Amino acid sequence: MFAQPPSPSHVRLTVDKLDYGMFVAELDRPWLDTPFLLEGLLVQNEPELEALRQYCQFVYVDLERSTGAAAEAIRDALAQRAAKPRTSPAPIACRPRALDEAAGSDSDAPSALGRLFGWLRGRGGRDGATGGRDEDHRKAVSAAELQLPPGMALQPYSEPGPIEAELPRATQSWSRGAETLRALMADLRDDTRSDLRDIDKVAEGLVESMVETPDAMLWVARLRDQDRSTYHHCLKVGIYLIALGRHMGFPRHELVRLGQIGMLADVGKIRLPRALLEKPGMLTPAEHAVVRRHVQFGIEALRKSMTLDRIVEQGIMQHHERIDGSGYPQRLKGKDISIFGRMAAIADCFAALISDRPYAKAVSPQEALMQMYQWCGTSFHEPLLEQFVQAIGVFPVGSLVELSNGEAAIVLAHNRVRRLEPRVLVLAGADGALLEKPFERDLLNGPADDAGRPIRIARGLPAGARGLRPREYYADESASPEDGVLAPA
């Protein structure tokens, strides 16, 4: 109901079974962690095969877009399997992705989609519907799963206020942060010394706004997903990190650290050629090595310009480390990665996936979370990704969604009682026509369609779907077009 079903033409293959002519649709890790920045690859030569074998353990191959004898042999094997009675799992080297994820498949594990929504529905003793939990359970999860630093005491935050009341301060904090980061990167590019106090003030302002009402700042960030600049990406990562830390109950001074980590994590990219950052297709080994050095470039530039907090520097250094040791620059593994590094990895990847990039279109927030869930265990720490889903919701504020009656809407604010039934602003009717006067629906109050069925969210939509530009409905006329600041209409 909530996502497009996995394509029956996708099969999971270990990389040693790959061959020429196979179309690789998905990897077992983010494409951003590999030389294949352009998502989707028709394997045509040995360097591509070698790179896939180096970076991945398994991939998903789209048989409909694949050619050659190897792909044909897999089709034949699957056809024969489908024709035989099922008594036990078939011992073949590939398995349709749909079977991997469907409930009641060969695996006893819940489907990725079921697990994802289970987090919000309270599966496993968690109060997922409200996004909260009792204090004893919070402490138990922290000690056993989250791997918090010794001595860190979590604290509860009050219920968020209305988004409309906080939106003016959130827009001001965003503008101040964007301008500060733009100036900082210009200074670093010119090897000019900057004042860390400016970053401190921005982070403190973001924290003040998000402690009061995180949805307001998340709204502002989400409606800036058409901005591709490094400093806008960094600001979004900082906001997502603060949202995650607030949800988990990090003290305010730790939330400020998280904001600083996000804002400074990718500043090293200013030392990379733009053509390299925007190159479509496969990077050469030398080019990929240069791109991966942006972490060290950033740390070196920041150290020359300012004195960084030790925890902040650690989070920056580790935001591309991965749980299975496949990340960089130190190839840290599992518990060797600090909680700040593990959190930054999640926020950075999510911000990238839901934004247009030169070599890849944005996906919906829901699809991004689904992809990231599948990368748990290799790239991301599953308990922390669960917390991230709880913090921002499967349909984050500012997301475009399609309702079950065919209408298109944007999520305005979450209902704390049931996160899957938010307040939405309906922008287009079921016929696809834009509404002259958008109107709100509160899905928690049970609005019904013409057949008397409750209206629910049917699926998430990527930014720009159906030609919709949500920022046009909540634009602050006093702001410059370049700032794109938002406020209630």
C-alpha positions in Angstrom: 0.0 0.0 0.0 2.7 2.4 0.9 5.4 1.6 -1.7 5.7 0.3 -5.2 6.3 -3.4 -4.9 9.7 -4.8 -5.7 10.0 -5.5 -9.4 9.6 -9.3 -10.2 12.3 -8.8 -12.8 14.9 -8.0 -10.1 17.1 -10.8 -8.8 19.7 -10.8 -6.1 23.1 -12.0 -7.3 26.4 -12.4 -5.5 29.0 -10.4 -7.4 30.9 -13.5 -8.4 27.8 -14.5 -10.6 27.8 -11.2 -12.5 28.5 -11.2 -16.2 28.5 -8.9 -19.2 25.1 -7.7 -20.4 23.6 -7.7 -16.9 21.9 -4.5 -15.8 22.7 -3.7 -12.1 19.7 -1.8 -10.8 20.6 -1.7 -7.1 23.6 -2.4 -4.8 24.0 -3.7 -1.3 25.2 -0.3 -0.3 24.7 3.4 -1.4 25.9 4.1 -4.9 27.6 7.1 -3.4 30.1 4.8 -1.6 31.2 3.4 -5.0 32.8 4.7 -8.2 29.3 4.3 -9.9 27.8 7.6 -9.1 25.2 7.3 -11.9 22.7 4.9 -10.4 22.0 1.9 -12.7 24.7 0.1 -14.7 24.8 -2.1 -17.8 27.9 -4.2 -17.2 30.0 -3.9 -20.4 33.7 -4.4 -19.5 36.1 -6.0 -17.0 36.9 -2.8 -15.0 33.2 -2.4 -14.2 33.0 -6.1 -13.1 36.1 -5.7 -11.0 34.8 -2.5 -9.3 31.5 -4.2 -8.4 33.4 -7.2 -7.0 35.6 -4.8 -5.0 32.9 -2.7 -3.4 29.9 -5.1 -3.1 29.0 -8.5 -1.9 25.7 -8.7 -3.8 23.6 -6.6 -6.2 20.1 -6.6 -7.7 20.0 -7.3 -11.4 17.1 -6.2 -13.6 16.5 -9.1 -16.0 14.2 -7.1 -18.2 17.0 -4.7 -19.0 19.7 -7.4 -19.2 21.0 -9.1 -22.3 23.3 -12.1 -23.0 23.4 -15.8 -22.2 24.0 -15.4 -18.4 20.8 -13.4 -18.0 18.9 -15.8 -20.2 20.1 -18.7 -18.0 18.8 -17.0 -14.9 15.4 -16.4 -16.5 15.2 -20.1 -17.4 16.1 -21.1 -13.9 13.5 -18.9 -12.4 10.8 -20.2 -14.9 11.7 -23.8 -14.0 11.5 -22.9 -10.3 8.1 -21.3 -10.7 6.8 -24.4 -12.5 7.7 -26.8 -9.7 5.9 -27.4 -6.4 7.7 -25.6 -3.6 8.7 -27.9 -0.8 12.0 -26.3 0.3 14.1 -23.3 -0.7 15.6 -23.9 -4.2 19.4 -24.1 -4.1 20.1 -21.6 -6.9 22.5 -18.7 -6.7 19.8 -16.0 -7.1 16.5 -15.1 -5.6 13.9 -12.7 -6.9 13.9 -9.6 -4.8 10.2 -9.8 -4.4 10.6 -13.2 -2.7 13.3 -11.8 -0.4 11.0 -9.0 0.8 7.5 -10.6 0.8 6.0 -11.9 4.0 6.0 -15.7 4.1 9.0 -16.0 1.7 11.9 -18.3 2.2 13.2 -16.0 4.9 11.4 -15.9 8.2 12.5 -12.2 8.7 9.8 -9.5 8.3 9.9 -7.6 5.0 11.8 -4.4 4.9 8.6 -2.5 4.4 6.9 -4.3 7.3 9.8 -3.6 9.6 9.9 0.0 8.6 6.3 0.6 9.4 6.5 -1.6 12.4 8.8 0.9 13.9 6.1 3.5 13.7 3.3 1.2 14.8 5.0 0.2 18.0 6.3 -3.3 17.1 8.7 -4.8 19.5 7.5 -2.9 22.6 8.3 0.5 21.2 5.7 3.3 21.2 6.1 3.9 17.5 2.7 5.6 17.0 3.7 8.6 19.1 7.4 8.5 18.3 8.0 8.3 22.1 8.8 5.6 24.6 8.9 5.2 28.4 12.1 6.3 30.1 13.1 2.8 31.2 12.9 1.5 27.6 14.8 4.5 26.3 17.6 3.7 28.7 17.6 0.0 27.9 17.8 0.7 24.2 20.6 3.2 24.7 22.7 0.9 26.7 22.2 -2.3 24.7 21.8 -1.0 21.1 22.8 2.6 20.5 26.3 2.3 22.0 26.3 5.7 23.6 29.5 7.2 25.1 30.0 6.3 28.8 28.3 8.8 31.0 26.0 10.4 28.5 22.7 11.0 30.2 19.6 11.3 27.9 16.9 13.8 28.7 13.3 14.2 27.7 12.1 17.2 25.7 8.6 18.8 25.9 6.0 18.1 23.2 6.7 20.3 20.1 4.7 23.5 19.6 2.7 24.3 16.5 4.7 24.6 13.3 3.1 27.9 12.3 4.3 29.6 15.5 7.9 28.5 15.0 8.2 28.9 11.3 9.4 32.6 11.3 12.3 31.7 13.7 13.1 28.6 11.7 13.3 30.6 8.4 15.6 33.1 10.0 17.9 30.4 11.4 18.0 28.7 8.0 19.0 32.0 6.2 21.6 32.8 8.8 23.1 29.3 8.6 23.2 29.3 4.7 24.9 32.7 4.7 27.4 31.7 7.3 28.3 28.5 5.6 28.6 30.2 2.2 31.1 32.7 3.8 33.0 30.0 5.6 33.5 28.0 2.5 34.7 31.0 0.6 37.2 31.7 3.4 38.4 28.1 3.4 38.7 28.2 -0.4 40.9 31.2 -0.1 42.8 29.9 3.0 41.5 32.8 5.0 41.0 32.3 8.7 37.4 32.0 9.9 35.8 32.4 13.2 34.3 29.2 14.6 32.0 31.3 16.8 29.9 32.1 13.8 29.3 28.3 13.3 28.6 28.0 17.1 25.9 30.7 16.9 24.3 29.1 13.9 24.2 25.7 15.5 22.8 27.1 18.7 20.1 28.9 16.7 19.2 25.7 14.9 19.0 23.8 18.2 16.8 26.4 19.9 14.3 26.2 17.0 14.3 22.5 16.8 14.0 21.9 20.5 10.8 24.0 20.4 9.3 22.6 17.2 11.5 20.3 15.0 8.8 20.1 12.2 9.3 23.8 11.4 13.0 23.5 10.5 12.4 20.2 8.8 9.8 21.9 6.7 12.2 24.7 5.7 15.0 22.1 4.9 12.7 19.9 2.9 11.5 22.7 0.6 15.1 23.5 -0.3 15.8 20.1 -1.9 16.3 21.7 -5.3 19.4 23.5 -4.0 22.5 21.5 -5.0 25.2 23.7 -3.4 27.5 22.1 -0.9 26.6 24.5 1.9 22.9 23.8 1.5 23.5 20.1 1.7 25.7 20.6 4.8 23.0 22.7 6.5 20.4 20.0 5.9 22.7 17.3 7.3 23.1 19.4 10.4 19.3 19.8 10.8 18.7 16.1 10.3 21.3 15.3 12.9 19.8 17.7 15.4 16.4 16.1 14.8 17.8 12.6 15.4 19.6 13.7 18.6 16.6 15.5 19.9 14.4 12.4 19.4 17.0 10.3 21.3 17.2 12.8 24.1 20.8 14.1 23.7 21.6 17.1 25.9 21.5 20.5 24.3 25.3 20.9 24.1 25.5 17.6 22.3 22.8 18.8 19.9 25.0 21.8 19.1 27.9 19.4 18.4 25.7 17.4 16.1 24.7 20.5 14.2 28.3 21.5 13.8 29.3 18.0 12.5 26.6 18.2 9.8 27.4 21.7 8.8 31.2 21.0 8.5 31.2 17.4 7.3 31.5 18.1 3.5 33.4 21.4 3.5 36.4 19.5 2.0 34.5 19.2 -1.3 35.4 22.8 -2.0 38.9 21.5 -2.8 37.7 19.1 -5.5 37.1 20.0 -9.1 33.5 20.6 -9.9 33.8 18.4 -13.0 34.8 15.5 -10.8 31.9 15.9 -8.4 29.4 16.1 -11.3 30.9 13.4 -13.6 28.3 10.9 -14.8 29.1 7.3 -15.1 32.0 5.4 -13.5 34.9 7.2 -11.8 38.3 5.9 -12.6 40.2 4.4 -9.5 42.3 7.6 -9.4 39.3 9.9 -9.6 37.5 7.9 -6.9 40.5 8.1 -4.6 40.5 11.9 -5.0 36.8 12.2 -4.2 37.3 10.1 -1.1 40.0 12.5 0.1 37.5 15.3 0.7 37.2 14.2 4.3 40.9 14.8 4.9 40.8 18.0 2.8 38.0 19.3 5.0 39.8 18.5 8.3 43.0 20.0 7.1 41.3 23.2 6.0 39.4 23.5 9.2 42.4 22.9 11.4 44.3 25.7 9.6 41.3 28.0 10.2 40.0 27.2 13.6 40.3 24.9 16.7 37.7 22.2 16.5 36.0 20.4 19.4 37.4 16.8 19.5 34.0 15.2 19.2 33.0 17.4 16.3 36.2 16.6 14.5 35.6 12.9 15.1 32.1 13.0 13.7 33.4 14.8 10.6 36.2 12.2 10.1 33.8 9.3 10.4 30.7 10.4 8.4 31.8 8.1 5.5 32.8 5.1 7.7 30.5 2.1 7.3 29.5 -0.7 9.8 31.1 -3.5 7.7 34.5 -1.6 7.4 34.0 -0.7 3.8 34.0 3.1 4.4 36.7 5.7 4.5 39.1 7.2 5.4 40.1 4.8 8.2 38.0 1.7 7.2 36.6 1.6 10.8 34.2 -1.1 11.6 31.2 -1.6 13.9 31.7 -0.2 17.4 35.0 1.4 16.4 32.8 4.1 14.8 31.6 6.6 17.3 27.9 7.2 17.7 28.4 10.7 16.2 30.0 9.1 13.1 27.2 6.6 12.8 24.6 9.2 13.1 26.3 11.5 10.6 26.5 8.7 8.1 22.7 8.3 8.2 21.9 12.0 8.0 24.4 12.6 5.2 23.1 9.7 3.0 19.4 10.6 3.5 20.0 14.3 2.6 21.8 13.2 -0.6 19.2 10.7 -1.7 16.2 13.0 -1.4 17.9 15.8 -3.3 18.6 16.1 -7.1 22.2 15.5 -7.9 23.9 16.1 -11.3 24.1 12.3 -11.9 20.9 11.1 -10.2 17.3 12.3 -9.6 15.9 12.6 -6.1 13.9 9.8 -4.6 11.0 10.2 -2.2 11.9 10.3 1.5 10.0 7.0 1.9 12.0 5.3 -0.8 15.3 6.7 0.6 14.5 5.2 4.0 13.6 1.9 2.4 16.9 1.8 0.5 18.8 2.7 3.7 17.0 0.0 5.6 18.3 -2.5 3.1 21.8 -1.3 3.7 21.7 -1.9 7.5 24.4 -4.2 8.6 26.7 -3.3 5.8 26.5 0.5 5.8 24.4 1.7 8.7 23.7 0.8 12.3 20.1 -0.5 12.3 19.1 0.7 15.8 20.2 4.2 14.9 18.3 4.1 11.6 15.2 3.0 13.5 15.6 6.1 15.7 16.0 8.3 12.5 12.8 7.0 11.1 11.1 7.7 14.4 12.5 11.2 14.5 11.5 12.4 11.0 8.7 9.9 10.1 8.4 7.7 7.0 6.7 10.7 5.4 8.7 13.7 6.8 7.3 17.2 7.0 7.5 18.8 3.6 7.2 15.5 1.7 5.0 15.2 -1.3 2.5 12.3 -1.0 -0.3 10.7 -3.0 -3.4 10.0 -1.0 -5.6 6.9 -1.3 -8.2 8.9 -3.2 -5.7 10.0 -5.8 -5.1 13.6 -4.5 -1.5 14.9 -4.2 -0.6 16.7 -1.0 2.3 17.9 1.1 2.8 16.8 4.7 2.4 19.9 6.9 2.9 18.4 10.4 2.9 15.1 12.1 0.2 14.0 14.5 2.0 12.8 17.6 -0.7 10.2 18.3 -0.3 8.5 14.9 2.7 9.5 12.8 1.2 7.8 9.7 -1.9 10.1 9.8 -0.4 13.6 9.5 -1.9 17.0 8.6 -1.5 17.6 4.8 -2.1 20.4 2.4 -3.9 19.1 -0.7 -2.4 20.6 -3.9 -4.0 18.6 -6.7 -7.1 16.6 -7.2 -7.4 13.0 -8.2 -7.5 14.1 -11.9 -4.1 15.6 -11.5 -5.3 19.2 -11.9 -3.8 21.8 -9.6 -6.2 23.3 -7.2 -6.8 27.0 -7.3 -7.2 27.0 -3.5 -5.3 24.2 -1.7 -6.9 23.0 1.5 -5.8 21.1 4.6 -6.8 17.6 5.6 -6.1 16.2 9.0 -5.9 12.4 8.3 -6.1 11.7 12.0 -9.7 12.8 12.1 -10.8 10.2 9.5 -11.8 12.1 6.3 -13.4 9.7 3.9 -13.5 9.4 0.1 -16.6 9.2 -2.0 -17.0 5.5 -1.2 -16.8 6.1 2.5 -13.3 4.7 3.0 -10.8 6.6 5.2 -8.4 8.7 3.3 -4.8 7.6 4.0 -1.4 8.2 2.4 -0.9 5.7 -0.4 2.7 6.5 -1.3 5.4 9.0 -1.2 6.3 11.1 -4.2 9.8 12.5 -5.1 10.3 16.3 -5.1 8.9 17.9 -8.2 6.5 15.0 -9.0 3.4 16.0 -11.1 5.1 19.4 -11.6 4.3 20.4 -8.0 6.5 23.0 -6.3 5.3 23.1 -2.6 7.5 26.1 -1.8 5.2 28.3 -4.0 2.3 27.7 -1.5 4.2 28.7 1.6 6.6 31.4 0.2 7.5 34.4 2.2 7.0 37.3 -0.2 9.5 39.4 1.8 12.3 37.0 1.1 14.6 37.1 -1.9 14.1 34.4 -4.5 17.7 33.3 -3.9 17.0 32.7 -0.2 13.6 30.9 -0.8 12.7 31.4 2.8 9.3 30.0 3.9 6.5 31.3 6.1 2.8 30.5 6.5 0.7 31.9 3.7 
